[in-house]
Amino acid sequence: MKSTLYTGDTVIWRANFGSAPGVEATVSAIELVEEGSKYGEQVESAPWSSISGRRAIITLNTGNWAYGSQVSPKGPQA
């Protein structure tokens, strides 16, 4: 598994705050957010360890967005 999430990566997204079945989606944008803040800094990549919980907002090609806790790596990616 890669240790970094990049814009353009395919991930497994779980809607309903992570309780729905997973579906594949492509990351369109990554925004890192400081705790207690509503907006953050848009980045091209981020270590998976820095996007846990609500520390990241991930925009997906499906038109949805997700907190970092709602996405996981799809599997081996080059």
N, CA, C and O atoms as a MOPAC input file, in Angstrom:
PM7 MOZYME 1SCF
protein

 N      0.84500 1    -1.18900 1     0.00000 1
 C      0.00000 1     0.00000 1     0.00000 1
 C      0.88600 1     1.24600 1     0.00000 1
 O      1.91400 1     1.30100 1     0.67600 1
 N      0.46700 1     2.22900 1    -0.76500 1
 C      1.18500 1     3.50100 1    -0.79000 1
 C      0.97600 1     4.23600 1     0.53200 1
 O     -0.07500 1     4.11900 1     1.16200 1
 N      1.97700 1     4.98100 1     0.93500 1
 C      1.86700 1     5.72500 1     2.18600 1
 C      1.33400 1     7.13700 1     1.97500 1
 O      1.08900 1     7.86400 1     2.93700 1
 N      1.15400 1     7.52800 1     0.69700 1
 C      0.71000 1     8.88300 1     0.36900 1
 C     -0.50100 1     8.83200 1    -0.56200 1
 O     -0.54400 1     8.02500 1    -1.49000 1
 N     -1.46800 1     9.68800 1    -0.31200 1
 C     -2.63500 1     9.84300 1    -1.17400 1
 C     -2.36400 1    11.00200 1    -2.12700 1
 O     -1.95100 1    12.07800 1    -1.69600 1
 N     -2.59300 1    10.78700 1    -3.41700 1
 C     -2.37300 1    11.81200 1    -4.43800 1
 C     -3.67900 1    12.14400 1    -5.14400 1
 O     -4.56500 1    11.29700 1    -5.25600 1
 N     -3.79400 1    13.38000 1    -5.61900 1
 C     -4.88700 1    13.73800 1    -6.50000 1
 C     -4.79100 1    12.83500 1    -7.72400 1
 O     -3.71200 1    12.67500 1    -8.29500 1
 N     -5.90600 1    12.24800 1    -8.12700 1
 C     -5.92300 1    11.32200 1    -9.25400 1
 C     -5.92200 1     9.86200 1    -8.83200 1
 O     -6.18500 1     8.98800 1    -9.65800 1
 N     -5.63100 1     9.57400 1    -7.55800 1
 C     -5.66600 1     8.19800 1    -7.06600 1
 C     -7.10500 1     7.68000 1    -7.01900 1
 O     -8.04800 1     8.44500 1    -6.81700 1
 N     -7.25200 1     6.38100 1    -7.20600 1
 C     -8.53700 1     5.72200 1    -7.01800 1
 C     -8.59400 1     5.22700 1    -5.58100 1
 O     -7.65300 1     4.61000 1    -5.08300 1
 N     -9.71400 1     5.50800 1    -4.92200 1
 C     -9.90400 1     5.11600 1    -3.52500 1
 C    -11.23500 1     4.38000 1    -3.38500 1
 O    -12.05100 1     4.35700 1    -4.30600 1
 N    -11.42900 1     3.78800 1    -2.22800 1
 C    -12.72700 1     3.22700 1    -1.86900 1
 C    -13.38800 1     4.23200 1    -0.93600 1
 O    -12.84900 1     4.57100 1     0.11800 1
 N    -14.56300 1     4.70200 1    -1.33900 1
 C    -15.30000 1     5.72000 1    -0.57300 1
 C    -16.53300 1     5.06700 1     0.05100 1
 O    -17.25400 1     4.31600 1    -0.60600 1
 N    -16.75800 1     5.36100 1     1.30300 1
 C    -17.93300 1     4.86400 1     2.01500 1
 C    -18.76900 1     6.05900 1     2.46200 1
 O    -18.34200 1     6.85100 1     3.30300 1
 N    -19.95800 1     6.17600 1     1.89200 1
 C    -20.87600 1     7.26800 1     2.23400 1
 C    -21.45500 1     7.05700 1     3.63700 1
 O    -21.07800 1     6.11800 1     4.33800 1
 N    -22.36100 1     7.92800 1     4.03100 1
 C    -23.02300 1     7.85000 1     5.33400 1
 C    -22.01200 1     7.78500 1     6.47700 1
 O    -22.11900 1     6.95300 1     7.37800 1
 N    -21.03900 1     8.67300 1     6.41500 1
 C    -19.99000 1     8.78100 1     7.43800 1
 C    -19.23500 1     7.47200 1     7.62400 1
 O    -18.82900 1     7.12200 1     8.73200 1
 N    -19.05600 1     6.75700 1     6.51700 1
 C    -18.24400 1     5.55000 1     6.52000 1
 C    -19.00000 1     4.26200 1     6.74000 1
 O    -18.38600 1     3.19600 1     6.78200 1
 N    -20.32200 1     4.32300 1     6.88500 1
 C    -21.09500 1     3.11400 1     7.17600 1
 C    -21.67800 1     2.44100 1     5.93100 1
 O    -22.13700 1     1.30300 1     6.01900 1
 N    -21.67300 1     3.10300 1     4.78700 1
 C    -22.22500 1     2.53500 1     3.55300 1
 C    -21.20500 1     1.60300 1     2.89500 1
 O    -20.01000 1     1.68300 1     3.18200 1
 N    -21.67500 1     0.72600 1     2.02100 1
 C    -20.73300 1    -0.12700 1     1.27700 1
 C    -19.76500 1     0.73100 1     0.46000 1
 O    -20.12400 1     1.81700 1     0.00500 1
 N    -18.55900 1     0.24700 1     0.28000 1
 C    -17.54500 1     1.00000 1    -0.43900 1
 C    -17.75700 1     0.99500 1    -1.94300 1
 O    -18.16000 1    -0.01400 1    -2.52200 1
 N    -17.48100 1     2.13800 1    -2.57100 1
 C    -17.50600 1     2.26500 1    -4.02100 1
 C    -16.20600 1     2.93200 1    -4.46600 1
 O    -15.61500 1     3.71800 1    -3.72500 1
 N    -15.77300 1     2.61400 1    -5.67300 1
 C    -14.55700 1     3.23800 1    -6.20800 1
 C    -14.84100 1     4.66700 1    -6.62900 1
 O    -15.90300 1     4.97200 1    -7.17100 1
 N    -13.87900 1     5.53500 1    -6.37200 1
 C    -13.96800 1     6.93200 1    -6.78500 1
 C    -12.54400 1     7.45100 1    -6.98500 1
 O    -11.59100 1     6.91800 1    -6.41800 1
 N    -12.41900 1     8.48700 1    -7.79200 1
 C    -11.12200 1     9.10000 1    -8.04400 1
 C    -11.03500 1    10.41700 1    -7.28500 1
 O    -11.98600 1    11.19800 1    -7.27200 1
 N     -9.89700 1    10.65800 1    -6.65600 1
 C     -9.67300 1    11.87900 1    -5.88400 1
 C     -9.47300 1    13.05200 1    -6.83700 1
 O     -8.56800 1    13.03600 1    -7.67200 1
 N    -10.32200 1    14.06900 1    -6.70800 1
 C    -10.20400 1    15.28300 1    -7.52000 1
 C     -9.43000 1    16.37400 1    -6.79900 1
 O     -8.74700 1    17.18100 1    -7.43000 1
 N     -9.53900 1    16.39800 1    -5.46400 1
 C     -8.84600 1    17.41600 1    -4.66600 1
 C     -8.68400 1    16.92100 1    -3.24200 1
 O     -9.47100 1    16.11000 1    -2.75500 1
 N     -7.64400 1    17.42700 1    -2.57900 1
 C     -7.36800 1    17.10800 1    -1.17900 1
 C     -7.19200 1    18.42600 1    -0.44000 1
 O     -6.40400 1    19.27700 1    -0.85400 1
 N     -7.92300 1    18.59100 1     0.64900 1
 C     -7.80000 1    19.79400 1     1.46000 1
 C     -7.49600 1    19.37500 1     2.89400 1
 O     -8.28200 1    18.65500 1     3.51000 1
 N     -6.36300 1    19.81800 1     3.42800 1
 C     -5.99700 1    19.52800 1     4.81400 1
 C     -6.56600 1    20.61300 1     5.70500 1
 O     -6.40100 1    21.80200 1     5.43400 1
 N     -7.23600 1    20.19800 1     6.77100 1
 C     -7.96100 1    21.11500 1     7.64100 1
 C     -7.44100 1    20.97600 1     9.06900 1
 O     -7.28100 1    19.86100 1     9.56500 1
 N     -7.18000 1    22.09300 1     9.72400 1
 C     -6.79500 1    22.06700 1    11.13700 1
 C     -8.04400 1    21.84500 1    11.97200 1
 O     -9.13100 1    22.29600 1    11.61400 1
 N     -7.88100 1    21.15100 1    13.08200 1
 C     -9.01200 1    20.84800 1    13.94900 1
 C     -9.73800 1    22.12300 1    14.35600 1
 O     -9.11800 1    23.11400 1    14.74400 1
 N    -11.06000 1    22.07700 1    14.26100 1
 C    -11.88900 1    23.21100 1    14.62900 1
 C    -12.08300 1    24.21400 1    13.51400 1
 O    -12.86800 1    25.15100 1    13.65700 1
 N    -11.37900 1    24.03600 1    12.39800 1
 C    -11.49000 1    24.96500 1    11.27900 1
 C    -12.43200 1    24.38700 1    10.22100 1
 O    -12.56400 1    23.17100 1    10.08500 1
 N    -13.07600 1    25.27700 1     9.48400 1
 C    -13.99300 1    24.84600 1     8.43000 1
 C    -13.27800 1    24.69200 1     7.09600 1
 O    -13.66600 1    23.85100 1     6.28500 1
 N    -12.25400 1    25.47800 1     6.85700 1
 C    -11.53400 1    25.44800 1     5.60000 1
 C    -10.06100 1    25.19000 1     5.85600 1
 O     -9.54900 1    25.46200 1     6.94200 1
 N     -9.39000 1    24.66500 1     4.85300 1
 C     -7.98300 1    24.35400 1     5.02200 1
 C     -7.17500 1    24.71600 1     3.80000 1
 O     -7.54200 1    25.60200 1     3.02900 1
 N     -6.06500 1    24.01300 1     3.63700 1
 C     -5.13800 1    24.26700 1     2.54300 1
 C     -5.23700 1    23.14500 1     1.51900 1
 O     -5.12000 1    21.97000 1     1.86400 1
 N     -5.45500 1    23.51400 1     0.24800 1
 C     -5.52800 1    22.51900 1    -0.81100 1
 C     -4.11200 1    22.06100 1    -1.16500 1
 O     -3.20800 1    22.87700 1    -1.34600 1
 N     -3.93800 1    20.73500 1    -1.26100 1
 C     -2.64100 1    20.14200 1    -1.57000 1
 C     -2.80800 1    19.10700 1    -2.67200 1
 O     -3.91400 1    18.62400 1    -2.91300 1
 N     -1.70900 1    18.76600 1    -3.34200 1
 C     -1.73400 1    17.75700 1    -4.39800 1
 C     -1.58100 1    16.34700 1    -3.83700 1
 O     -1.99400 1    15.37400 1    -4.46900 1
 N     -0.98600 1    16.23800 1    -2.64600 1
 C     -0.79000 1    14.93400 1    -2.01800 1
 C     -0.69400 1    15.11900 1    -0.50900 1
 O     -0.43200 1    16.21300 1    -0.00900 1
 N     -0.91600 1    14.00900 1     0.20300 1
 C     -0.80800 1    14.03900 1     1.66600 1
 C     -0.55800 1    12.62700 1     2.16300 1
 O     -1.11000 1    11.67400 1     1.61300 1
 N      0.25800 1    12.47600 1     3.18900 1
 C      0.44700 1    11.14500 1     3.77300 1
 C     -0.88600 1    10.62800 1     4.31500 1
 O     -1.66600 1    11.38500 1     4.89300 1
 N     -1.13700 1     9.33800 1     4.12500 1
 C     -2.37700 1     8.75500 1     4.64600 1
 C     -2.51900 1     9.03100 1     6.14100 1
 O     -3.63400 1     9.20800 1     6.63100 1
 N     -1.41500 1     9.06800 1     6.86200 1
 C     -1.46900 1     9.29500 1     8.30700 1
 C     -2.00200 1    10.68100 1     8.66900 1
 O     -2.47700 1    10.88500 1     9.78600 1
 N     -1.92700 1    11.63200 1     7.74000 1
 C     -2.38100 1    12.99400 1     8.02800 1
 C     -3.82900 1    13.24600 1     7.61800 1
 O     -4.34400 1    14.34200 1     7.83800 1
 N     -4.49600 1    12.25300 1     7.02400 1
 C     -5.87800 1    12.48900 1     6.58000 1
 C     -6.90700 1    11.73600 1     7.40100 1
 O     -8.08200 1    11.71200 1     7.03400 1
 N     -6.50200 1    11.12300 1     8.49700 1
 C     -7.45000 1    10.36300 1     9.30500 1
 C     -8.49500 1    11.29000 1     9.92100 1
 O     -8.27300 1    12.49200 1    10.06200 1
 N     -9.62000 1    10.71600 1    10.28000 1
 C    -10.68700 1    11.49000 1    10.90600 1
 C    -11.18700 1    12.59600 1    10.00400 1
 O    -11.48800 1    12.37400 1     8.83100 1
 N    -11.27200 1    13.78000 1    10.55900 1
 C    -11.77400 1    14.93800 1     9.80100 1
 C    -10.67500 1    15.94200 1     9.49300 1
 O    -10.94200 1    17.12100 1     9.26200 1
 N     -9.43100 1    15.46000 1     9.49200 1
 C     -8.30500 1    16.35300 1     9.20500 1
 C     -8.12600 1    16.60400 1     7.72300 1
 O     -7.28100 1    17.40800 1     7.33000 1
 N     -8.91500 1    15.92300 1     6.88600 1
 C     -8.83400 1    16.14300 1     5.44200 1
 C    -10.22700 1    16.07300 1     4.84700 1
 O    -11.07800 1    15.30700 1     5.30000 1
 N    -10.44300 1    16.88200 1     3.83000 1
 C    -11.67000 1    16.82100 1     3.04500 1
 C    -11.24300 1    16.42400 1     1.63900 1
 O    -10.44500 1    17.11100 1     1.00100 1
 N    -11.78100 1    15.30900 1     1.16800 1
 C    -11.41500 1    14.74500 1    -0.13000 1
 C    -12.57000 1    14.98100 1    -1.09600 1
 O    -13.69000 1    14.53600 1    -0.84100 1
 N    -12.31100 1    15.67400 1    -2.19900 1
 C    -13.30800 1    15.85800 1    -3.24400 1
 C    -13.14200 1    14.71800 1    -4.23700 1
 O    -12.02700 1    14.39200 1    -4.64200 1
 N    -14.27200 1    14.11000 1    -4.63000 1
 C    -14.25200 1    12.93800 1    -5.49300 1
 C    -14.85700 1    13.24200 1    -6.85400 1
 O    -15.63600 1    14.18400 1    -6.99800 1
 N    -14.49800 1    12.44000 1    -7.85500 1
 C    -15.01400 1    12.64300 1    -9.20800 1
 C    -16.50200 1    12.32300 1    -9.31300 1
 O    -17.12000 1    12.60700 1   -10.33900 1
 N    -17.07900 1    11.74300 1    -8.27900 1
 C    -18.50600 1    11.41800 1    -8.26900 1
 C    -19.37400 1    12.63300 1    -7.95900 1
 O    -20.60100 1    12.56500 1    -8.03100 1
 N    -18.72600 1    13.74400 1    -7.61500 1
 C    -19.46700 1    14.93900 1    -7.21500 1
 C    -19.66900 1    15.00400 1    -5.71300 1
 O    -20.28600 1    15.94200 1    -5.20800 1
 N    -19.15600 1    14.02100 1    -5.00000 1
 C    -19.27000 1    13.97600 1    -3.55000 1
 C    -17.96600 1    14.42500 1    -2.91700 1
 O    -16.94500 1    14.55700 1    -3.59200 1
 N    -18.01200 1    14.65800 1    -1.61900 1
 C    -16.80700 1    14.91200 1    -0.84400 1
 C    -16.84600 1    13.97000 1     0.35200 1
 O    -17.89900 1    13.43400 1     0.69900 1
 N    -15.71100 1    13.77600 1     0.96800 1
 C    -15.62600 1    12.85900 1     2.09900 1
 C    -14.57100 1    13.33800 1     3.07200 1
 O    -13.59800 1    13.98500 1     2.68700 1
 N    -14.77500 1    13.01100 1     4.34300 1
 C    -13.70700 1    13.17600 1     5.31700 1
 C    -12.68100 1    12.07500 1     5.08200 1
 O    -12.98900 1    11.05200 1     4.47100 1
 N    -11.48700 1    12.28200 1     5.56000 1
 C    -10.43500 1    11.29100 1     5.39100 1
 C    -10.80100 1     9.91900 1     5.92700 1
 O    -10.36700 1     8.90500 1     5.38000 1
 N    -11.59200 1     9.87400 1     6.98600 1
 C    -11.98200 1     8.59600 1     7.57300 1
 C    -12.94200 1     7.79900 1     6.68900 1
 O    -13.17300 1     6.61800 1     6.94500 1
 N    -13.50400 1     8.42600 1     5.65400 1
 C    -14.45100 1     7.75400 1     4.76900 1
 C    -13.80300 1     7.16500 1     3.53100 1
 O    -14.48000 1     6.51000 1     2.73900 1
 N    -12.50200 1     7.38100 1     3.34500 1
 C    -11.82100 1     6.84100 1     2.17200 1
 C    -10.66800 1     5.93700 1     2.61400 1
 O    -10.06500 1     6.12900 1     3.67000 1
 N    -10.39400 1     4.96400 1     1.78200 1
 C     -9.26600 1     4.06600 1     2.03300 1
 C     -8.62500 1     3.73500 1     0.69600 1
 O     -9.25900 1     3.87500 1    -0.35000 1
 N     -7.36900 1     3.29500 1     0.72400 1
 C     -6.69400 1     2.95000 1    -0.52300 1
 C     -7.42300 1     1.82800 1    -1.23700 1
 O     -7.97100 1     0.92900 1    -0.59900 1
 N     -7.42900 1     1.88100 1    -2.55400 1
 C     -8.08300 1     0.83800 1    -3.35100 1
 C     -7.27800 1    -0.42800 1    -3.32000 1
 O     -7.84400 1    -1.51500 1    -3.43100 1
 N     -6.01000 1    -0.33200 1    -3.17700 1
 C     -5.11200 1    -1.48300 1    -3.22000 1
 C     -3.80200 1    -1.03300 1    -3.81400 1
 O     -3.52300 1     0.16600 1    -3.85600 1
 N     -2.98900 1    -1.96400 1    -4.27300 1
 C     -1.69200 1    -1.57300 1    -4.85000 1
 C     -1.88300 1    -0.61800 1    -6.02700 1
 O     -2.62200 1    -0.90400 1    -6.96900 1
 N     -1.20700 1     0.50500 1    -5.94900 1
 C     -1.21500 1     1.48200 1    -7.04500 1
 C      0.22600 1     1.87600 1    -7.30300 1
 O      1.01500 1     2.04000 1    -6.37200 1
 N      0.55800 1     2.02300 1    -8.55700 1
 C      1.94100 1     2.39300 1    -8.92300 1
 C      2.16300 1     3.87300 1    -8.77000 1
 O      3.26200 1     4.36300 1    -9.03200 1

